[in-house]
């Protein structure tokens, strides 16, 4: 077993609760009710940590306010006056800080088919930070008018020979690609990529845009205490929803598809069902989770981890980022610490669409990956303390060189992965030296090691091997080396029933399929703790991701989107009463 990883972070004072109050039409006792009761009156076979009663909303409440989830209040949406310290009142989904019209009814079958335009992009006169305050969706157009959103030429209507069925449904590819492009334009970097580190201004602007699209579709939008956003379309029954989603935060050198594809395709699925006036048995939901990348605030998949109860909310709110920022403070600053408690209610099932972020599908000429699980992840930060000294006068055998020790760890990690074979990967992704001068022996170093394996016992073996090497290195070089665990997740196996549905659906739609594990971490691996879960992969050109050059061909994007739509419909009809496999 790997040795314990001591924490080097000083404990911070923990407030009793740092949540805004929910809309006033919820009773004063509703927030104390278990999260599961919001989707089902029967208890789940799982104990959930409660959340203390939220406090009043702060004076920094934003215009985009959450609404109740799958409940009769879906017929209303919420907005508030910017800067108001009072709870919002039920109004239309207006983005303006005043003159909101009264409550509106849910869209009719005719008005639901309209595709409203997205909010205008930022300009010199209307910066992105003000877009949410200055734009209000236009009024609904007559059903026979031309929608401002172009329709795809891909066939979606029934043939003259037979009546259209759910199996004939396809998403609007042009609309999906436009939304991907619009979101990628927030936090743009060279090469066509994006930088929206979690809870930064750019992340806030991306959230605002996606939440605007959710409100435009009349979805019931809720924000929880860690900033996860879930939008629900009602079904025939008030039961746990079939959920999809992913994340919209990026690494510093992010592409335009990682995470974004899953969220925006989920939105497209719900819009397609609404356009066709199709009622599903379960509610359908699309979510984006906070800080999936973990690039600013470790661990990765933070939002979904808190959502399923894997980490307490207060512990997550106190996490300190690589820039010294604190999660809770940043959620307050960007206005996305919501009123709904964590953990959240478990869905009926969760299915995530994602780019592969690897070369396997493209190399094998396969269109769809039916993901069988996610490999285990171990992140460790090492701090090496040596002695800073003159580079010219200090003999080699008398040095306590932190830079050499850090480099030795990096080369050992590479050799470790090579010896263990293809199932093991290892990366030193961050390395900092101090004083970082050309003529000074480094006095200290900080580096991170990322170990991954699909086999838990092999991953533990790799951790033990590295720990032993670090101990020997510290003694040999006369340096002190401390470590801190940043993330540790065991390998996850997805529900075979959902994996089978993904594979069968892809084959029925005429696509080649490969059953495969994921080398990257995903929000789906967290949701697998509480509900049947699966994933759909589409190819990544040259296996490149976390890079502005990240690319997936449009045909593959459309194939994955259509598979997701049909898988969600199939899961809606499927009996998954067995819950989470043990």
C-alpha positions as CSV (number, residue, x, y, z in Angstrom):
1,X,0.0,0.0,0.0
2,X,1.3,3.5,-0.7
3,X,2.3,5.5,2.3
4,X,0.1,8.3,3.6
5,X,0.4,11.7,2.0
6,X,0.6,14.5,4.7
7,X,-1.1,17.7,4.0
8,X,1.1,20.9,4.1
9,X,-1.8,23.3,3.8
10,X,-2.6,25.3,7.0
11,X,-6.2,24.7,8.0
12,X,-8.5,27.6,7.4
13,X,-11.5,28.7,9.5
14,X,-14.6,27.1,8.1
15,X,-17.8,29.1,8.1
16,X,-21.0,27.4,9.1
17,X,-22.6,27.7,5.6
18,X,-21.9,30.0,2.7
19,X,-24.9,29.5,0.4
20,X,-27.5,32.0,-1.0
21,X,-31.2,31.4,-0.2
22,X,-33.3,29.7,-2.8
23,X,-36.3,31.4,-4.4
24,X,-38.9,32.5,-1.9
25,X,-41.6,30.1,-3.2
26,X,-39.7,27.2,-1.7
27,X,-40.6,26.6,1.9
28,X,-38.3,27.4,4.8
29,X,-37.8,23.7,5.5
30,X,-37.1,22.7,1.9
31,X,-33.4,23.2,2.1
32,X,-33.1,20.9,5.1
33,X,-34.8,18.1,3.2
34,X,-32.5,15.5,1.8
35,X,-31.3,16.1,-1.7
36,X,-32.9,13.0,-3.0
37,X,-36.4,14.1,-2.2
38,X,-36.2,16.7,-4.9
39,X,-36.5,14.0,-7.6
40,X,-38.2,11.2,-5.7
41,X,-40.3,10.8,-2.6
42,X,-38.7,7.4,-1.9
43,X,-35.2,7.4,-0.2
44,X,-32.2,6.3,-2.2
45,X,-30.1,3.4,-0.9
46,X,-27.4,5.9,0.1
47,X,-26.7,8.2,3.0
48,X,-26.3,11.8,2.0
49,X,-24.7,14.6,4.0
50,X,-27.1,17.4,4.7
51,X,-26.4,21.1,4.4
52,X,-27.2,23.7,7.0
53,X,-29.9,26.3,6.2
54,X,-28.6,28.8,3.7
55,X,-28.1,32.4,4.6
56,X,-29.6,35.4,2.9
57,X,-28.3,36.2,-0.6
58,X,-25.5,38.6,-0.7
59,X,-25.6,42.1,-2.2
60,X,-23.6,40.7,-5.1
61,X,-26.3,38.4,-6.4
62,X,-26.1,38.1,-10.2
63,X,-28.8,38.5,-12.8
64,X,-28.7,34.9,-13.7
65,X,-30.5,33.1,-10.8
66,X,-31.2,29.4,-10.4
67,X,-34.7,28.0,-10.3
68,X,-36.3,25.0,-8.7
69,X,-35.4,21.8,-10.4
70,X,-37.8,19.1,-11.6
71,X,-40.9,20.5,-9.8
72,X,-44.0,22.5,-10.7
73,X,-42.0,25.7,-10.4
74,X,-40.3,24.8,-13.7
75,X,-43.0,27.0,-15.2
76,X,-41.3,30.0,-13.9
77,X,-37.8,31.4,-14.2
78,X,-35.9,33.8,-12.0
79,X,-34.1,37.1,-12.3
80,X,-33.2,39.8,-9.9
81,X,-32.1,43.4,-9.7
82,X,-28.3,43.5,-9.8
83,X,-26.9,44.4,-6.4
84,X,-30.2,43.6,-4.6
85,X,-29.9,42.0,-1.2
86,X,-33.5,40.5,-1.3
87,X,-34.5,37.2,-2.7
88,X,-35.6,37.2,-6.4
89,X,-39.2,37.1,-7.4
90,X,-40.7,34.9,-10.2
91,X,-40.3,36.7,-13.5
92,X,-39.5,35.9,-17.1
93,X,-35.9,34.9,-18.0
94,X,-35.0,38.5,-18.5
95,X,-31.3,39.5,-18.3
96,X,-32.0,43.2,-17.6
97,X,-31.6,44.6,-14.0
98,X,-35.1,46.1,-14.1
99,X,-38.5,46.2,-15.8
100,X,-38.9,42.5,-15.8
101,X,-42.4,41.4,-17.1
102,X,-44.6,39.2,-14.9
103,X,-44.3,35.4,-14.8
104,X,-44.9,33.6,-18.0
105,X,-46.3,30.2,-18.8
106,X,-44.2,27.3,-20.2
107,X,-43.7,27.4,-23.9
108,X,-46.5,25.9,-26.0
109,X,-45.7,23.1,-28.5
110,X,-45.6,25.7,-31.2
111,X,-43.4,28.3,-29.4
112,X,-41.1,25.5,-28.2
113,X,-39.9,24.9,-31.7
114,X,-38.4,28.3,-32.0
115,X,-34.6,28.5,-31.8
116,X,-33.8,31.9,-30.2
117,X,-30.5,33.6,-31.0
118,X,-27.7,33.6,-28.6
119,X,-26.6,36.7,-26.7
120,X,-24.5,39.1,-28.7
121,X,-20.8,38.6,-28.4
122,X,-18.7,41.1,-26.5
123,X,-17.5,44.3,-28.1
124,X,-15.7,47.5,-27.1
125,X,-19.0,49.1,-26.1
126,X,-20.5,45.9,-24.6
127,X,-17.7,43.9,-22.9
128,X,-18.3,40.3,-22.0
129,X,-18.7,41.1,-18.3
130,X,-21.8,43.3,-19.1
131,X,-23.3,41.1,-21.7
132,X,-25.6,39.3,-19.2
133,X,-26.9,42.7,-18.0
134,X,-27.5,44.4,-21.3
135,X,-29.2,41.7,-23.3
136,X,-32.8,40.4,-23.1
137,X,-34.0,37.6,-25.3
138,X,-36.4,38.7,-28.1
139,X,-40.1,37.9,-27.8
140,X,-41.2,34.6,-29.4
141,X,-41.8,34.7,-33.1
142,X,-44.9,33.3,-34.8
143,X,-44.6,29.6,-35.5
144,X,-44.5,30.1,-39.2
145,X,-41.7,32.7,-39.2
146,X,-38.2,32.0,-40.2
147,X,-36.1,31.1,-37.2
148,X,-32.8,33.1,-36.8
149,X,-31.0,29.9,-36.1
150,X,-30.2,28.1,-39.4
151,X,-31.5,24.5,-39.7
152,X,-29.3,21.6,-40.7
153,X,-29.6,20.0,-44.1
154,X,-29.3,16.6,-42.4
155,X,-32.6,14.7,-42.6
156,X,-34.7,14.7,-39.5
157,X,-38.2,14.3,-40.8
158,X,-40.0,11.1,-41.6
159,X,-40.1,9.5,-45.0
160,X,-43.4,9.3,-46.9
161,X,-43.5,5.5,-46.5
162,X,-43.8,5.4,-42.7
163,X,-44.5,7.4,-39.7
164,X,-41.5,9.1,-38.0
165,X,-40.3,7.4,-34.8
166,X,-37.9,8.4,-32.0
167,X,-35.2,6.3,-33.8
168,X,-35.4,8.7,-36.7
169,X,-34.4,11.8,-34.6
170,X,-31.2,13.6,-35.4
171,X,-29.6,16.7,-33.9
172,X,-29.1,20.0,-35.7
173,X,-25.4,19.8,-36.5
174,X,-25.1,23.4,-37.8
175,X,-26.6,24.8,-34.5
176,X,-24.3,22.6,-32.4
177,X,-21.2,23.8,-34.3
178,X,-22.3,27.4,-34.0
179,X,-22.6,27.1,-30.2
180,X,-19.2,25.4,-30.0
181,X,-17.7,28.3,-31.9
182,X,-19.5,30.9,-29.8
183,X,-18.3,29.4,-26.5
184,X,-14.7,29.0,-27.9
185,X,-14.7,32.8,-28.6
186,X,-14.7,33.4,-24.8
187,X,-11.1,33.4,-23.5
188,X,-9.6,32.9,-26.9
189,X,-5.9,32.0,-27.3
190,X,-3.8,31.6,-30.4
191,X,-4.4,28.7,-32.7
192,X,-8.2,28.6,-32.1
193,X,-8.1,27.4,-28.6
194,X,-9.5,28.8,-25.3
195,X,-8.3,29.5,-21.8
196,X,-11.1,29.5,-19.2
197,X,-9.5,28.3,-16.0
198,X,-12.1,27.5,-13.4
199,X,-13.8,30.4,-11.6
200,X,-11.9,33.1,-13.5
201,X,-13.6,35.9,-15.3
202,X,-13.5,33.9,-18.6
203,X,-15.1,31.0,-16.9
204,X,-17.8,33.3,-15.6
205,X,-18.5,34.6,-19.0
206,X,-18.7,31.1,-20.5
207,X,-21.1,30.1,-17.7
208,X,-23.3,33.2,-18.4
209,X,-23.5,32.3,-22.1
210,X,-24.5,28.6,-21.5
211,X,-27.0,29.5,-18.8
212,X,-28.5,32.0,-21.2
213,X,-29.0,29.3,-23.8
214,X,-30.6,27.1,-21.1
215,X,-33.0,29.8,-20.1
216,X,-33.9,30.5,-23.7
217,X,-35.1,26.9,-24.0
218,X,-37.3,27.3,-21.0
219,X,-35.3,24.8,-19.0
220,X,-35.4,24.7,-15.2
221,X,-31.9,25.9,-14.2
222,X,-30.4,25.2,-10.7
223,X,-27.0,26.2,-9.3
224,X,-25.6,24.4,-6.2
225,X,-23.2,25.4,-3.6
226,X,-20.0,24.4,-5.5
227,X,-21.3,26.2,-8.7
228,X,-22.5,23.1,-10.6
229,X,-25.3,24.1,-13.0
230,X,-28.1,21.6,-13.9
231,X,-30.9,22.4,-16.4
232,X,-33.9,20.1,-16.5
233,X,-36.6,19.5,-19.1
234,X,-39.7,17.8,-17.5
235,X,-40.8,14.3,-18.4
236,X,-44.1,12.5,-17.9
237,X,-43.1,11.5,-14.4
238,X,-41.5,13.4,-11.6
239,X,-38.6,10.9,-11.3
240,X,-34.8,11.2,-11.4
241,X,-33.8,12.4,-14.8
242,X,-31.7,10.9,-17.5
243,X,-28.7,13.2,-17.3
244,X,-25.9,14.2,-19.6
245,X,-23.2,16.9,-19.4
246,X,-19.5,17.6,-18.8
247,X,-17.6,20.8,-18.1
248,X,-16.8,24.1,-19.8
249,X,-13.6,25.1,-17.8
250,X,-10.3,24.5,-19.7
251,X,-6.6,24.2,-19.1
252,X,-4.4,27.1,-19.9
253,X,-3.9,25.8,-23.4
254,X,-7.3,24.4,-24.0
255,X,-9.0,23.4,-27.2
256,X,-12.6,24.0,-28.2
257,X,-14.1,20.5,-27.8
258,X,-12.8,19.1,-24.4
259,X,-15.8,19.1,-22.1
260,X,-17.6,21.8,-24.2
261,X,-18.8,19.1,-26.7
262,X,-20.6,17.1,-24.0
263,X,-22.4,20.1,-22.5
264,X,-23.5,21.7,-25.8
265,X,-24.5,18.4,-27.3
266,X,-26.6,17.8,-24.2
267,X,-28.3,21.2,-24.7
268,X,-28.8,20.3,-28.4
269,X,-30.5,17.0,-27.4
270,X,-33.0,18.8,-25.2
271,X,-33.7,21.4,-27.9
272,X,-34.2,18.7,-30.5
273,X,-36.8,16.9,-28.2
274,X,-38.5,20.2,-27.6
275,X,-38.7,21.1,-31.3
276,X,-40.3,17.8,-32.0
277,X,-42.6,18.1,-29.0
278,X,-41.5,14.8,-27.7
279,X,-42.3,13.9,-24.1
280,X,-40.0,11.5,-22.4
281,X,-40.8,9.2,-19.5
282,X,-38.1,10.7,-17.2
283,X,-37.1,14.3,-17.1
284,X,-34.0,15.0,-19.2
285,X,-31.1,17.1,-17.7
286,X,-27.9,18.6,-18.9
287,X,-25.2,19.8,-16.5
288,X,-21.9,21.4,-16.4
289,X,-19.7,20.7,-13.4
290,X,-17.2,23.1,-11.7
291,X,-13.4,22.7,-12.1
292,X,-13.3,19.4,-13.9
293,X,-9.8,20.1,-15.1
294,X,-8.3,20.8,-11.7
295,X,-5.7,23.0,-13.4
296,X,-6.3,25.9,-11.0
297,X,-7.9,24.1,-8.0
298,X,-7.0,20.5,-7.3
299,X,-8.3,17.9,-7.4
300,X,-9.7,17.4,-10.9
301,X,-13.4,16.7,-11.2
302,X,-14.0,18.8,-8.1
303,X,-17.6,19.8,-8.9
304,X,-18.8,16.4,-9.7
305,X,-16.9,14.9,-6.7
306,X,-18.8,17.3,-4.4
307,X,-22.1,16.6,-6.3
308,X,-22.0,12.9,-5.5
309,X,-20.8,13.4,-1.9
310,X,-17.2,12.3,-2.4
311,X,-16.0,15.6,-0.8
312,X,-17.8,17.8,1.7
313,X,-18.9,21.2,0.4
314,X,-17.0,23.2,3.1
315,X,-13.8,21.3,2.5
316,X,-14.1,22.1,-1.2
317,X,-14.9,25.8,-0.6
318,X,-11.6,26.1,1.4
319,X,-9.3,24.7,-1.4
320,X,-6.5,27.0,-2.3
321,X,-5.5,27.3,-6.0
322,X,-2.1,27.5,-7.6
323,X,-2.5,31.3,-7.7
324,X,-3.5,31.6,-4.0
325,X,-7.2,32.1,-4.7
326,X,-9.8,30.2,-2.6
327,X,-12.6,28.3,-4.2
328,X,-15.4,29.8,-2.0
329,X,-14.1,33.3,-2.5
330,X,-14.0,32.9,-6.3
331,X,-17.5,31.5,-6.4
332,X,-18.7,34.5,-4.6
333,X,-16.7,36.9,-6.8
334,X,-18.1,35.5,-10.1
335,X,-21.6,35.0,-8.6
336,X,-21.9,31.2,-9.0
337,X,-22.2,30.0,-5.4
338,X,-25.8,28.8,-5.7
339,X,-28.5,28.0,-3.1
340,X,-29.0,24.3,-3.8
341,X,-27.4,21.8,-1.4
342,X,-24.6,19.3,-2.0
343,X,-24.6,16.4,-2.5
344,X,-27.2,16.6,-5.3
345,X,-29.9,14.1,-6.2
346,X,-28.8,11.0,-8.1
347,X,-30.0,10.8,-11.7
348,X,-31.7,7.8,-13.3
349,X,-28.6,7.4,-15.4
350,X,-25.7,9.6,-16.6
351,X,-24.2,9.5,-20.1
352,X,-21.3,11.8,-21.2
353,X,-20.2,12.5,-24.7
354,X,-16.5,13.5,-25.0
355,X,-13.7,13.6,-27.4
356,X,-11.3,10.6,-26.9
357,X,-8.2,12.9,-26.2
358,X,-6.1,10.0,-27.5
359,X,-5.1,8.4,-30.8
360,X,-6.8,5.0,-30.6
361,X,-10.1,5.6,-32.5
362,X,-8.4,7.5,-35.3
363,X,-5.6,4.9,-35.6
364,X,-8.1,2.1,-35.9
365,X,-10.5,4.0,-38.2
366,X,-13.4,3.7,-35.7
367,X,-16.0,6.4,-35.2
368,X,-17.5,5.7,-31.8
369,X,-15.9,4.6,-28.5
370,X,-18.2,2.8,-26.1
371,X,-16.2,3.6,-22.9
372,X,-15.9,0.7,-20.4
373,X,-14.4,2.7,-17.6
374,X,-11.7,5.2,-16.5
375,X,-8.3,4.4,-15.2
376,X,-7.1,5.3,-11.7
377,X,-5.4,8.6,-11.1
378,X,-2.7,9.6,-8.5
379,X,-1.5,13.2,-8.4
380,X,1.4,14.1,-6.0
381,X,3.2,17.4,-5.4
382,X,6.9,17.1,-4.2
383,X,8.8,20.0,-2.5
384,X,12.6,19.6,-2.5
385,X,14.6,21.7,-0.1
386,X,18.4,21.9,-0.6
387,X,20.9,24.6,-0.4
388,X,21.3,27.6,-2.7
389,X,24.9,28.2,-3.6
390,X,27.4,29.6,-6.1
391,X,27.4,27.6,-9.3
392,X,31.2,28.1,-9.9
393,X,32.8,27.7,-6.5
394,X,30.7,24.8,-5.0
395,X,32.3,21.4,-5.7
396,X,29.9,18.8,-7.1
397,X,30.3,16.4,-4.2
398,X,29.4,19.1,-1.7
399,X,26.2,20.3,-3.3
400,X,22.7,19.9,-2.0
401,X,21.1,20.5,-5.4
402,X,17.3,20.7,-5.3
403,X,17.3,21.0,-9.1
404,X,19.2,17.8,-9.6
405,X,16.9,16.0,-7.2
406,X,13.8,17.2,-9.0
407,X,15.3,16.1,-12.4
408,X,16.1,12.7,-10.9
409,X,12.4,12.2,-9.9
410,X,11.3,13.2,-13.4
411,X,13.6,10.7,-15.1
412,X,12.7,7.9,-12.6
413,X,9.0,8.5,-13.3
414,X,9.6,8.1,-17.0
415,X,11.6,4.9,-16.5
416,X,9.0,3.5,-14.1
417,X,6.2,3.8,-16.8
418,X,8.5,2.3,-19.4
419,X,9.3,-0.7,-17.2
420,X,5.6,-1.4,-16.3
421,X,4.4,-1.3,-19.9
422,X,1.5,0.3,-21.8
423,X,-1.0,0.1,-19.0
424,X,1.0,2.6,-16.9
425,X,1.5,6.3,-17.8
426,X,3.4,8.8,-15.8
427,X,4.0,12.6,-16.2
428,X,5.9,15.4,-14.5
429,X,3.7,18.3,-15.6
430,X,4.9,21.2,-13.4
431,X,8.4,22.0,-12.3
432,X,9.6,25.2,-10.5
433,X,13.1,26.0,-9.3
434,X,14.2,28.7,-6.9
435,X,16.0,31.1,-7.2
436,X,15.8,30.1,-10.9
437,X,19.0,31.8,-11.9
438,X,21.6,30.6,-14.4
439,X,24.6,30.8,-12.0
440,X,23.0,29.6,-8.8
441,X,22.6,26.0,-7.5
442,X,18.8,25.6,-7.0
443,X,17.9,25.9,-3.3
444,X,14.4,24.5,-3.7
445,X,12.1,22.9,-6.3
446,X,8.4,22.0,-6.6
447,X,7.2,19.4,-9.1
448,X,4.1,17.4,-9.7
449,X,3.8,13.7,-10.7
450,X,0.7,12.2,-12.4
451,X,0.5,8.4,-12.3
452,X,-2.4,6.5,-14.0
453,X,-3.3,2.9,-14.5
454,X,-6.5,0.9,-15.2
455,X,-5.4,-1.6,-12.5
456,X,-5.6,-0.4,-8.9
457,X,-3.0,-2.9,-7.6
458,X,-0.5,-1.8,-10.3
459,X,-1.2,1.8,-9.6
460,X,-0.4,1.2,-5.9
461,X,2.8,-0.6,-7.0
462,X,3.9,2.4,-9.0
463,X,3.2,4.7,-6.0
464,X,5.2,2.5,-3.7
465,X,8.1,2.4,-6.2
466,X,8.2,6.1,-6.5
467,X,8.0,6.7,-2.8
468,X,10.9,4.4,-2.1
469,X,13.0,6.1,-4.8
470,X,12.3,9.5,-3.3
471,X,13.4,8.4,0.2
472,X,16.7,7.1,-1.1
473,X,17.3,10.2,-3.2
474,X,16.8,12.5,-0.3
475,X,19.3,10.6,1.8
476,X,21.9,10.4,-1.0
477,X,21.7,14.1,-2.0
478,X,21.4,15.6,1.5
479,X,18.1,17.3,0.7
480,X,14.6,17.2,2.3
481,X,11.7,16.1,0.2
482,X,8.1,16.4,1.3
483,X,5.0,15.3,-0.6
484,X,1.3,16.3,-0.7
485,X,-1.4,14.3,-2.4
486,X,-3.4,16.4,-4.8
487,X,-5.8,13.8,-6.1
488,X,-6.3,10.0,-5.8
489,X,-9.1,8.2,-7.5
490,X,-9.4,4.4,-8.0
491,X,-10.2,3.0,-11.5
492,X,-13.9,3.0,-12.4
493,X,-15.8,0.4,-14.3
494,X,-18.9,1.7,-16.0
495,X,-22.3,0.0,-15.9
496,X,-22.3,-2.8,-18.5
497,X,-26.0,-2.2,-19.3
498,X,-25.2,1.4,-20.4
499,X,-22.0,0.4,-22.2
500,X,-24.1,-2.2,-24.2
501,X,-26.7,0.4,-25.1
502,X,-24.0,2.8,-26.4
503,X,-22.4,0.1,-28.5
504,X,-25.7,-1.2,-29.9
505,X,-27.0,2.3,-30.6
506,X,-23.8,3.2,-32.5
507,X,-24.0,0.0,-34.6
508,X,-27.7,0.6,-35.3
509,X,-26.9,4.1,-36.6
510,X,-24.3,2.6,-39.0
511,X,-21.1,3.5,-37.1
512,X,-18.1,1.4,-36.2
513,X,-17.6,0.9,-32.5
514,X,-14.7,0.1,-30.2
515,X,-15.2,-0.8,-26.5
516,X,-12.3,0.9,-24.7
517,X,-11.2,2.4,-21.4
518,X,-10.6,6.1,-20.9
519,X,-7.1,7.3,-20.2
520,X,-8.3,10.7,-19.0
521,X,-10.5,11.5,-16.0
522,X,-14.1,12.6,-16.5
523,X,-17.1,13.8,-14.5
524,X,-18.7,10.5,-15.5
525,X,-16.4,8.6,-13.2
526,X,-17.8,10.5,-10.3
527,X,-21.4,10.1,-11.3
528,X,-20.7,6.3,-11.6
529,X,-20.7,6.3,-7.8
530,X,-24.4,7.0,-7.6
531,X,-26.1,5.9,-10.8
532,X,-25.7,3.7,-13.9
533,X,-23.2,5.6,-16.1
534,X,-21.5,5.4,-19.5
535,X,-19.6,7.5,-22.0
536,X,-19.5,8.0,-25.7
537,X,-16.1,8.8,-27.4
538,X,-15.5,10.4,-30.8
539,X,-12.0,10.5,-32.4
540,X,-9.4,13.2,-31.7
541,X,-7.2,14.0,-34.7
542,X,-3.6,12.8,-34.0
543,X,-4.7,12.1,-30.4
544,X,-4.1,15.8,-29.5
545,X,-5.9,17.4,-26.6
546,X,-5.2,20.1,-24.0
547,X,-3.8,22.0,-27.0
548,X,-5.3,24.7,-29.3
549,X,-4.7,22.2,-32.2
550,X,-7.3,19.8,-30.6
551,X,-9.7,18.8,-33.5
552,X,-12.5,16.4,-34.3
553,X,-14.0,16.3,-37.7
554,X,-17.5,17.6,-38.0
555,X,-18.9,14.3,-39.3
556,X,-17.6,12.6,-36.2
557,X,-19.0,15.3,-33.9
558,X,-22.4,14.8,-35.5
559,X,-22.1,11.0,-35.2
560,X,-21.4,11.2,-31.5
561,X,-24.2,13.7,-31.0
562,X,-26.7,11.5,-32.7
563,X,-25.5,8.5,-30.7
564,X,-25.9,10.5,-27.4
565,X,-29.5,11.5,-28.4
566,X,-30.5,7.9,-29.1
567,X,-28.7,6.5,-26.1
568,X,-30.5,8.9,-23.8
569,X,-33.9,7.9,-25.4
570,X,-33.0,4.2,-25.0
571,X,-31.9,4.7,-21.3
572,X,-35.2,6.6,-20.7
573,X,-37.0,3.4,-21.8
574,X,-34.6,1.0,-20.1
575,X,-35.2,-0.6,-16.7
576,X,-32.1,0.2,-14.6
577,X,-33.6,-0.7,-11.3
578,X,-30.4,-2.5,-10.3
579,X,-28.8,0.8,-9.4
580,X,-25.1,1.0,-9.2
581,X,-23.3,-2.3,-9.7
582,X,-21.2,-3.3,-6.8
